[in-house]
Amino acid sequence: MSSAPWLVVIDAQRIFADPASQWYAPRFAETLDPVRDLVAEHGDRVVQTRWVPPHAKHGSWIPYFEQFPFADREQHDPLFDMVEEIAELRLPYTITEPTFGKWGERLRDIVHADAHLVLAGVATDCCVLSTALAAADAGCTVEVVAAACAGSGDEAHERALAAMELYAPQITVRR
């Protein structure tokens, strides 16, 4: 295992930054400076992720998209683009997944098994939480940077951080 950590910027996309979106994370803009600082700290060891809807809806995704039809679009819809502040950083790696959790084969191929991951992004109470738990289960050391994450609301953000703190020492929250 390499001791140098990898930064994973989770889903810094328009769908979470736009106040008109049903998935707007109210403190999204506040994460941008901390994310930029983390990018500078990690150099070329940075992966950004994008959430896109699955091509074929099956199982629990069927009622999910019945509840959130606004997000059922083509995967290249501009709503799923990275926000300009992150896109202009020209991060070295991008993975796109139709799942909330981003830990999987594509991310593992870049960072390798048992990596030390530093997580930032949105939403703390969905994609960040899902990624952290799966990565820790797979043997990764996970650090979540609270100031670089935004939730669907303040209470949800704090509850997600508290849940992840229960997984210490596999998951730590940097406050």
Phi, psi and omega per residue, in radians:
M1 nan 2.308 3.060
S2 -1.344 2.424 -3.119
S3 -1.454 -0.312 -3.140
A4 -1.252 2.191 -3.099
P5 -1.310 2.742 3.056
W6 -1.921 2.326 3.016
L7 -1.546 2.312 3.049
V8 -2.088 1.972 3.117
V9 -1.660 1.878 -2.982
I10 -1.577 2.026 2.888
D11 0.939 0.814 3.087
A12 -1.365 1.167 -2.977
Q13 -1.952 2.778 3.140
R14 -0.988 -0.624 -3.084
I15 -1.032 -0.446 3.138
F16 -1.748 -0.265 -3.092
A17 -1.695 -0.360 -3.047
D18 -1.460 2.068 3.136
P19 -1.011 -0.370 3.121
A20 -1.409 -0.191 -3.102
S21 -1.412 2.500 3.050
Q22 -1.120 -0.334 -3.117
W23 -1.821 0.345 -3.139
Y24 -1.023 2.284 3.029
A25 -1.744 1.868 -2.970
P26 -0.963 -0.486 -3.120
R27 -1.795 0.297 -3.123
F28 -0.891 -0.880 -3.080
A29 -1.028 -0.538 -3.140
E30 -1.219 -0.286 -3.134
T31 -1.477 -0.287 -2.979
L32 -1.114 -0.792 3.118
D33 -1.137 -0.823 3.072
P34 -1.032 -0.644 3.107
V35 -1.146 -0.774 3.106
R36 -1.019 -0.728 3.109
D37 -1.086 -0.743 3.129
L38 -1.145 -0.684 3.103
V39 -1.061 -0.790 3.128
A40 -1.071 -0.652 -3.117
E41 -1.213 -0.555 -3.024
H42 -1.742 -0.105 3.062
G43 1.012 -2.145 -3.109
D44 -1.581 0.169 3.129
R45 -1.757 0.994 -3.090
V46 -2.307 2.304 3.067
V47 -2.139 2.283 2.988
Q48 -1.843 2.559 3.128
T49 -2.056 2.714 3.059
R50 -2.267 2.353 2.973
W51 -1.621 2.388 3.006
V52 -2.385 2.685 3.113
P53 -1.200 2.580 3.087
P54 -1.131 2.543 3.095
H55 -1.023 -0.897 -3.125
A56 -1.874 2.167 3.112
K57 -1.465 2.288 3.132
H58 -2.558 2.854 3.065
G59 0.881 -2.309 -3.065
S60 -1.197 -0.249 3.089
W61 -1.215 -0.434 -3.140
I62 -1.115 -0.991 3.110
P63 -1.185 -0.459 3.106
Y64 -1.063 -0.838 -3.124
F65 -1.350 -0.281 2.951
E66 -1.212 -0.607 3.114
Q67 -1.363 -0.572 -3.089
F68 -2.176 1.065 -3.084
P69 -1.114 -0.408 -3.128
F70 -1.057 -0.456 -3.087
A71 -1.608 -0.047 -3.135
D72 -1.513 1.457 -3.074
R73 -2.292 3.044 3.033
E74 -1.102 2.576 -3.063
Q75 -1.110 -0.349 3.141
H76 -1.758 0.263 3.083
D77 -1.067 2.440 -3.140
P78 -0.988 -0.388 3.094
L79 -1.051 -0.445 -3.123
F80 -1.661 0.055 3.082
D81 -1.180 2.698 3.019
M82 -1.187 2.592 3.061
V83 -1.135 2.661 -3.048
E84 -0.992 -0.692 -3.103
E85 -1.072 -0.516 3.099
I86 -1.578 -0.724 3.138
A87 -1.000 -0.669 -3.104
E88 -1.207 -0.226 3.090
L89 -1.337 -0.273 3.121
R90 0.868 1.028 -3.091
L91 -1.127 2.566 -2.968
P92 -1.197 -0.492 -3.081
Y93 -2.309 2.468 3.054
T94 -2.361 2.305 2.982
I95 -2.157 2.513 -3.142
T96 -2.083 2.237 -3.104
E97 -2.372 2.515 3.050
P98 -1.594 0.592 -3.124
T99 -2.341 2.680 3.108
F100 -1.174 -0.878 3.092
G101 -1.295 2.360 -3.100
K102 -1.774 -0.096 3.066
W103 -1.265 2.173 3.141
G104 -3.115 -2.924 -3.044
E105 -0.992 -0.769 -3.085
R106 -1.130 -0.817 3.139
L107 -1.178 -0.749 3.124
R108 -1.057 -0.656 3.122
D109 -1.085 -0.537 3.139
I110 -1.443 -0.878 -3.010
V111 -1.609 -0.308 -3.112
H112 1.333 2.817 -3.103
A113 -1.099 2.646 3.074
D114 1.050 0.496 -3.130
A115 -1.211 2.815 2.945
H116 -1.684 2.000 -3.097
L117 -1.910 2.401 2.998
V118 -1.953 2.074 -3.051
L119 -1.818 2.429 3.043
A120 -2.465 2.805 3.021
G121 2.201 -2.712 -3.047
V122 -2.377 2.809 -0.364
A123 -1.518 2.437 -3.119
T124 -0.890 -0.730 -3.043
D125 -1.541 0.201 3.079
C126 -2.433 -1.507 -3.005
C127 -1.212 -0.637 3.106
V128 -1.176 -0.861 3.123
L129 -1.022 -0.821 -3.131
S130 -1.089 -0.683 3.126
T131 -1.207 -0.789 -3.109
A132 -1.050 -0.820 -3.090
L133 -1.136 -0.776 -3.126
A134 -1.160 -0.706 -3.139
A135 -1.157 -0.744 3.109
A136 -1.106 -0.735 3.101
D137 -1.039 -0.563 -3.129
A138 -1.454 -0.057 3.084
G139 1.842 0.060 3.103
C140 -1.343 2.643 2.936
T141 -1.571 2.196 -3.021
V142 -2.120 2.274 3.059
E143 -2.122 2.211 3.134
V144 -1.883 2.160 -3.123
V145 -1.624 1.815 -3.020
A146 -0.987 -0.754 -3.094
A147 -1.213 -0.301 -3.138
A148 -1.755 0.211 3.123
C149 -2.152 2.631 3.057
A150 -2.358 2.448 3.123
G151 -1.817 -3.114 3.091
S152 -1.193 -0.238 3.072
G153 -3.043 2.934 -3.089
D154 -1.084 -0.767 -3.119
E155 -1.133 -0.758 3.124
A156 -1.112 -0.707 3.096
H157 -1.020 -0.874 -3.110
E158 -1.155 -0.678 3.108
R159 -1.136 -0.686 3.118
A160 -1.151 -0.760 3.095
L161 -1.059 -0.765 3.130
A162 -1.085 -0.702 3.112
A163 -1.114 -0.735 -3.135
M164 -1.187 -0.566 3.099
E165 -1.090 -0.400 3.099
L166 -1.156 -0.294 -3.077
Y167 -1.649 0.173 3.094
A168 -1.035 2.474 0.151
P169 -1.608 0.034 3.141
Q170 -1.185 -0.648 3.101
I171 -2.136 2.247 3.012
T172 -2.129 2.655 3.110
V173 -1.970 2.118 3.074
R174 -1.552 1.975 -3.115
R175 -1.765 nan nan
